[in-house]
């Protein structure tokens, strides 16, 4: 299995590479891949060991022409989970995260007949203002 970057690492690499290209746009020289690699490494975008292991992949992500392809190949897909609150409500029912009118909200189901199927990434849960540590999560494919 190929080692991959996280979405956050990918975004940091892209941001730093874009800054590099803006700073060196006025120079009439071709792009020096080693300079891009050193620039990203210097900014401590990702772990040093990972940078050494994935240096070619890192440069492919940094280059605008290969960026989309490299994203598909080398960036981990975020996993989705069912999120259940670790405590129950006052009636003893489980509390889940679900979507209501476009917002992630809490919902308690009274019986087991209702099939719970809302899936969210950890990033979505955090952006909605919830603390993932307060929930039990079950990975979904």
C-alpha positions as a LaTeX table, in Angstrom:
\begin{tabular}{lrrr}
\hline
Residue & $x$ (\AA) & $y$ (\AA) & $z$ (\AA) \\
\hline
Unk1 & 0.00 & 0.00 & 0.00 \\
Unk2 & 1.33 & 3.42 & $-0.95$ \\
Unk3 & 1.90 & 5.87 & 1.87 \\
Unk4 & $-0.31$ & 8.90 & 1.47 \\
Unk5 & $-0.76$ & 12.46 & 2.64 \\
Unk6 & $-3.75$ & 13.66 & 4.62 \\
Unk7 & $-6.06$ & 16.28 & 3.15 \\
Unk8 & $-4.65$ & 18.87 & 5.60 \\
Unk9 & $-1.06$ & 18.07 & 4.55 \\
Unk10 & $-2.08$ & 18.29 & 0.89 \\
Unk11 & $-3.59$ & 21.72 & 1.44 \\
Unk12 & $-0.46$ & 22.97 & 3.24 \\
Unk13 & 1.76 & 21.70 & 0.41 \\
Unk14 & $-0.44$ & 23.44 & $-2.18$ \\
Unk15 & $-0.46$ & 26.71 & $-0.23$ \\
Unk16 & 3.31 & 26.74 & 0.22 \\
Unk17 & 3.94 & 25.74 & $-3.41$ \\
Unk18 & 1.64 & 28.49 & $-4.65$ \\
Unk19 & 3.52 & 31.04 & $-2.52$ \\
Unk20 & 6.79 & 29.71 & $-3.95$ \\
Unk21 & 5.54 & 30.13 & $-7.52$ \\
Unk22 & 4.30 & 33.67 & $-6.82$ \\
Unk23 & 7.65 & 34.66 & $-5.29$ \\
Unk24 & 9.65 & 33.21 & $-8.19$ \\
Unk25 & 7.32 & 34.21 & $-11.01$ \\
Unk26 & 9.49 & 37.11 & $-12.10$ \\
Unk27 & 12.53 & 34.90 & $-12.59$ \\
Unk28 & 12.92 & 33.74 & $-16.17$ \\
Unk29 & 14.28 & 30.32 & $-15.22$ \\
Unk30 & 12.56 & 27.01 & $-15.40$ \\
Unk31 & 11.13 & 25.57 & $-12.22$ \\
Unk32 & 13.75 & 23.85 & $-10.10$ \\
Unk33 & 12.07 & 20.86 & $-8.44$ \\
Unk34 & 14.74 & 20.62 & $-5.77$ \\
Unk35 & 14.01 & 24.20 & $-4.74$ \\
Unk36 & 10.31 & 23.44 & $-4.39$ \\
Unk37 & 11.11 & 20.34 & $-2.34$ \\
Unk38 & 13.50 & 22.32 & $-0.09$ \\
Unk39 & 11.01 & 25.18 & 0.28 \\
Unk40 & 8.23 & 22.83 & 1.43 \\
Unk41 & 10.61 & 20.92 & 3.69 \\
Unk42 & 11.88 & 24.16 & 5.24 \\
Unk43 & 8.32 & 25.23 & 6.08 \\
Unk44 & 7.79 & 21.94 & 7.98 \\
Unk45 & 4.57 & 21.19 & 6.16 \\
Unk46 & 4.60 & 17.51 & 7.04 \\
Unk47 & 6.83 & 15.16 & 9.07 \\
Unk48 & 10.42 & 15.10 & 7.87 \\
Unk49 & 10.42 & 11.31 & 7.54 \\
Unk50 & 7.29 & 11.43 & 5.41 \\
Unk51 & 8.82 & 14.14 & 3.23 \\
Unk52 & 11.87 & 11.96 & 2.56 \\
Unk53 & 9.75 & 8.87 & 1.81 \\
Unk54 & 7.30 & 10.72 & $-0.44$ \\
Unk55 & 9.48 & 13.39 & $-2.06$ \\
Unk56 & 8.38 & 12.61 & $-5.64$ \\
Unk57 & 4.72 & 12.57 & $-4.64$ \\
Unk58 & 5.19 & 15.85 & $-2.79$ \\
Unk59 & 6.60 & 17.57 & $-5.88$ \\
Unk60 & 3.76 & 16.19 & $-8.05$ \\
Unk61 & 1.28 & 17.73 & $-5.63$ \\
Unk62 & 3.19 & 21.03 & $-5.65$ \\
Unk63 & 3.21 & 21.36 & $-9.45$ \\
Unk64 & $-0.07$ & 22.91 & $-10.65$ \\
Unk65 & $-0.26$ & 20.80 & $-13.83$ \\
Unk66 & $-0.09$ & 17.47 & $-11.98$ \\
Unk67 & $-1.89$ & 18.57 & $-8.81$ \\
Unk68 & $-5.35$ & 17.12 & $-9.55$ \\
Unk69 & $-3.94$ & 13.77 & $-10.63$ \\
Unk70 & $-1.62$ & 13.65 & $-7.60$ \\
Unk71 & $-4.53$ & 14.44 & $-5.27$ \\
Unk72 & $-6.39$ & 11.38 & $-6.52$ \\
Unk73 & $-3.30$ & 9.18 & $-6.23$ \\
Unk74 & $-1.58$ & 10.29 & $-3.04$ \\
Unk75 & $-4.14$ & 11.88 & $-0.69$ \\
Unk76 & $-6.07$ & 9.72 & 1.75 \\
Unk77 & $-9.81$ & 9.81 & 1.33 \\
Unk78 & $-11.49$ & 11.02 & 4.49 \\
Unk79 & $-13.39$ & 8.27 & 6.25 \\
Unk80 & $-17.03$ & 8.70 & 7.15 \\
Unk81 & $-18.54$ & 7.55 & 10.41 \\
Unk82 & $-21.83$ & 7.16 & 12.25 \\
Unk83 & $-21.57$ & 9.38 & 15.34 \\
Unk84 & $-23.33$ & 8.34 & 18.60 \\
Unk85 & $-23.09$ & 10.45 & 21.73 \\
Unk86 & $-21.43$ & 8.54 & 24.58 \\
Unk87 & $-24.31$ & 9.36 & 26.95 \\
Unk88 & $-28.03$ & 8.77 & 26.45 \\
Unk89 & $-30.85$ & 11.27 & 26.88 \\
Unk90 & $-33.02$ & 11.32 & 30.01 \\
Unk91 & $-35.22$ & 8.55 & 28.56 \\
Unk92 & $-32.27$ & 6.27 & 27.90 \\
Unk93 & $-32.31$ & 6.71 & 24.12 \\
Unk94 & $-29.12$ & 7.00 & 22.10 \\
Unk95 & $-28.31$ & 10.42 & 20.65 \\
Unk96 & $-26.87$ & 10.61 & 17.14 \\
Unk97 & $-25.64$ & 13.33 & 14.83 \\
Unk98 & $-27.83$ & 13.83 & 11.78 \\
Unk99 & $-28.53$ & 16.41 & 9.10 \\
Unk100 & $-31.55$ & 18.63 & 9.57 \\
Unk101 & $-32.22$ & 21.40 & 7.03 \\
Unk102 & $-28.58$ & 21.38 & 5.98 \\
Unk103 & $-27.14$ & 21.53 & 9.51 \\
Unk104 & $-25.59$ & 18.77 & 11.59 \\
Unk105 & $-27.76$ & 18.41 & 14.70 \\
Unk106 & $-28.39$ & 16.00 & 17.58 \\
Unk107 & $-31.24$ & 13.53 & 17.32 \\
Unk108 & $-32.54$ & 10.83 & 19.67 \\
Unk109 & $-34.38$ & 7.83 & 18.26 \\
Unk110 & $-37.04$ & 6.24 & 20.48 \\
Unk111 & $-36.97$ & 2.77 & 18.99 \\
Unk112 & $-34.60$ & 0.48 & 17.18 \\
Unk113 & $-36.89$ & 0.34 & 14.13 \\
Unk114 & $-35.47$ & 3.59 & 12.81 \\
Unk115 & $-32.36$ & 2.87 & 10.77 \\
Unk116 & $-29.64$ & 5.40 & 11.49 \\
Unk117 & $-27.59$ & 6.11 & 8.38 \\
Unk118 & $-26.14$ & 9.63 & 8.57 \\
Unk119 & $-22.40$ & 9.65 & 7.79 \\
Unk120 & $-19.96$ & 12.45 & 8.53 \\
Unk121 & $-16.20$ & 12.93 & 8.43 \\
Unk122 & $-14.39$ & 14.05 & 11.56 \\
Unk123 & $-13.70$ & 17.39 & 9.86 \\
Unk124 & $-17.43$ & 17.94 & 9.22 \\
Unk125 & $-18.24$ & 17.19 & 12.86 \\
Unk126 & $-15.62$ & 19.66 & 14.10 \\
Unk127 & $-16.77$ & 22.36 & 11.65 \\
Unk128 & $-20.33$ & 21.92 & 12.94 \\
Unk129 & $-19.07$ & 22.77 & 16.44 \\
Unk130 & $-19.06$ & 19.31 & 18.00 \\
Unk131 & $-16.22$ & 17.66 & 19.91 \\
Unk132 & $-15.48$ & 14.25 & 18.30 \\
Unk133 & $-14.09$ & 12.94 & 21.61 \\
Unk134 & $-17.61$ & 13.05 & 23.07 \\
Unk135 & $-18.92$ & 10.58 & 20.48 \\
Unk136 & $-18.42$ & 6.96 & 19.64 \\
Unk137 & $-17.84$ & 6.59 & 15.94 \\
Unk138 & $-18.45$ & 3.60 & 13.73 \\
Unk139 & $-16.61$ & 3.56 & 10.41 \\
Unk140 & $-18.77$ & 3.24 & 7.33 \\
Unk141 & $-17.65$ & 2.43 & 3.77 \\
\hline
\end{tabular}
